Amino acid sequence: MRFQGPATLGNCPGSGPNSFGKKKKEMRRFLVDRASIENVNVVQQEAELEPPPNVVNEFNPNEIVRDPGHRKQINEYAPDIQDQVRRAYILKGPMQSHLPSFPRTPFGSVSRAFSKSWYKNYTWLKYSEIKDAAYCFYCFLFKQPGRAEHFGFEVFTKSGYRDWKHASQGLKDHVGSHNSLHNSCVKHYDDYNNQRQSVTSKFAKATKESEELYKIRLTCSLDCSRYLIAQGMAFRGHDESSTSLNKGNFREMVDWVKSQNEQVRDAFDRGGKNCTMTCGDIQKELATCCAHEVTKVIMEELGDRQFSVLIDESRDISVKEQMAVMLRLVVVFSNFQFSLPIILYAAKFLNDKGNVVERFIALHHVTDTSSKSLKDALYGILDKYTLSISRIRGQGYDGASNMRGEFNGLQRKILDENPYAFYVHCYAHRLQLVVVSVTSSCSSIHDFFEYITLIVNTTSASCKRRDALTEAQHKDILNKLESGEISRGRGLHQSSSLTRPGDTRWGSHHTTLLRLDQMWSSVLKVLSMVDEDGRGPSQAAGLIEKMESFKFAFILRLMLKLFGITNELSNILQRKDLNIVNAMELVDVVKARLATMRESGWNNFFADVQGFCVAKSILVPNMDDEIPVRGRSRAEGRTITNLHHYRTEIFYVAIDKICVEMDHRFSEGSNIILDCFSCLDPKNSFSKFDVDKLARLADIYHAEFSDDDRGTIRDQLETYVLQVRRNASFSTCEDVQSLAMKMVQTEKHLVFPLVYKLIELALILPVSTASVEKAFSAMKIIKSKLRNKINDVWFNDLMVCYTEREIFKSLDDIDIIRTFTAKKSRKGHLPRNFI
């Protein structure tokens, strides 16, 4: 074929000078000259946005804050950690505050406020309590910096939206049309949650078989983790190599499961080496997901109800100051079928049956124990779990100055911001202070406890002496069983030893004296052995002489009597379901028993001491004999009778001291709130019921009751008391706790909601911090000498699961795995129908 020149082009369709020039222009689009290539970088630098200053390069979970007004923008984080930040916020979800009332903003002659009803129509909506502004959850996560802005696009992510007057239209305008930037962010959110749509997932095609194997490996690792967490056992081992004889509890347990289950062994053998689901990071992530689900259950249980906080601090084995927090609240309705425990940070509330519940929330490491630092730590924890400070209705701490200080203590700092968060000094701590004061009420009792310490130290100074004491006690029990002095029974006559009394250990003084009384002859035998075996003079002989003196026996029986009365109260105060009204009544009962003992208890007590002395071959002196005044020389000639010394200077002084301390430590009569709450007591057909005092509570708790409520509460109280007095089922109520349960059972809490609100407030007030003390006991189990380097996050996760074992054991594996999968992108994928 011959080539035809340009003249022939005119014969082609669409040819001609104009069409040829047009094609040249179209082709020129694909040509780039050298000047453009040289300047392309300059143009790009001008087009790119400047990176924000102070970019965060390391992910910190504590920066995932609740209030959207305090959050850093996503582009303020380094690109390699933005994925972690997004997933952390997604796990929390839109944090929607449910305040009793929102602050109002004037708009001309009227004032408007944020309405929580908007949450129903706009699930993406978030409210900042600090800035009193609204934010968009999806736009915050997936907004692209530098993009053209839609209505309110920047306002709903940075500065916050506050135009409440036009909010109905403004929120709709922010959503916009189908192709708006907001809906684009929503689509990004949905795609982001679907890991199967990720680029990594598209390149890594997973077969159904590999998904099943991954599911088996993950489930096995989770089961092993759950067992170790529930038992408070260590995960890691010193040598986890394949040749090690002890790879640690976790890997050894996985190997054991593999040896027992061929399907699990096949899943691990055929799985990829980079996806075995057994490394240390996976173990920690599984524990974190377990703790997340436990906390999620607690937060759902709590809902938007009021609560009280219980806080205490203690050092762990690695000499770190730890602060435990618990919440105390009352739940009226609940979806949980299991029975809640009767129990830091902790939570206290009523369940669906009207029971008081306390929940452990967090264990927080504080470097400074000042009231300001404790307040900041508490606020950080409340912020983390989307709990508002305005919902606190009670504070329970010990008597440390940084906690209970009247002007600068933690309780005062919280009261300054929330006047309804009333502080109650832990009753158990108060009672222990009473006991400690009695041990030094007079010189004779002070000397007695000095001798007690010497006796305990002497008989327990070595393993040989401890073994001799145990053996002597064993023989003594056998002799008493043969003679019929004591009876046989399961759990009776267990092996025990003397314990040292401690000022900070509840009931330790009573336990020490009780064991000395039970092991009296055995202790004397060991002291005799120490005196005989000693190479030189020892104090054992002098201690025997002191023990077999009448004064020692007299003070021993007196302290056992007094501490026996207070120990009953101490054990009751450590119950988790105890309420403030019940505690006040129990204190009054103890005071009455002590007063009765002082007025008419001498004769019975002295007869008991004489019987003890006769049984132990101790000489009883003549009570009419003259003896020198204690602390004075015999040469001065000042004498008193034995009766005056033992009855007046010891018996009466000890009882007077404990009565005075009880009145001082438990002086709640002057507290208006507690005095009003005592009127709810249902005993004796509601004999303490007082409409005026109970109606006054509605004025004190101003935020809980509207003006209409305060106007009608008197009529409701009068109707309520008439009905419950006529209803036979309420005659069995013994305290406010049983009253709340009965009201829920009979649905009277729906008929008298204002009265039930008063009962709820009374039950929320904390009585003691015994639950927090028990959490510290669990802390010593989890963080032992061999595990003293466990980090704070890992430690907190284990504590939450271990302390709330009832919730932890009821969790479904599917929920934990779902959280684990959503935490970050995984190398393996689960079957579609698994979650």
Disulfide bonds with the S-S distance in Angstrom:
none
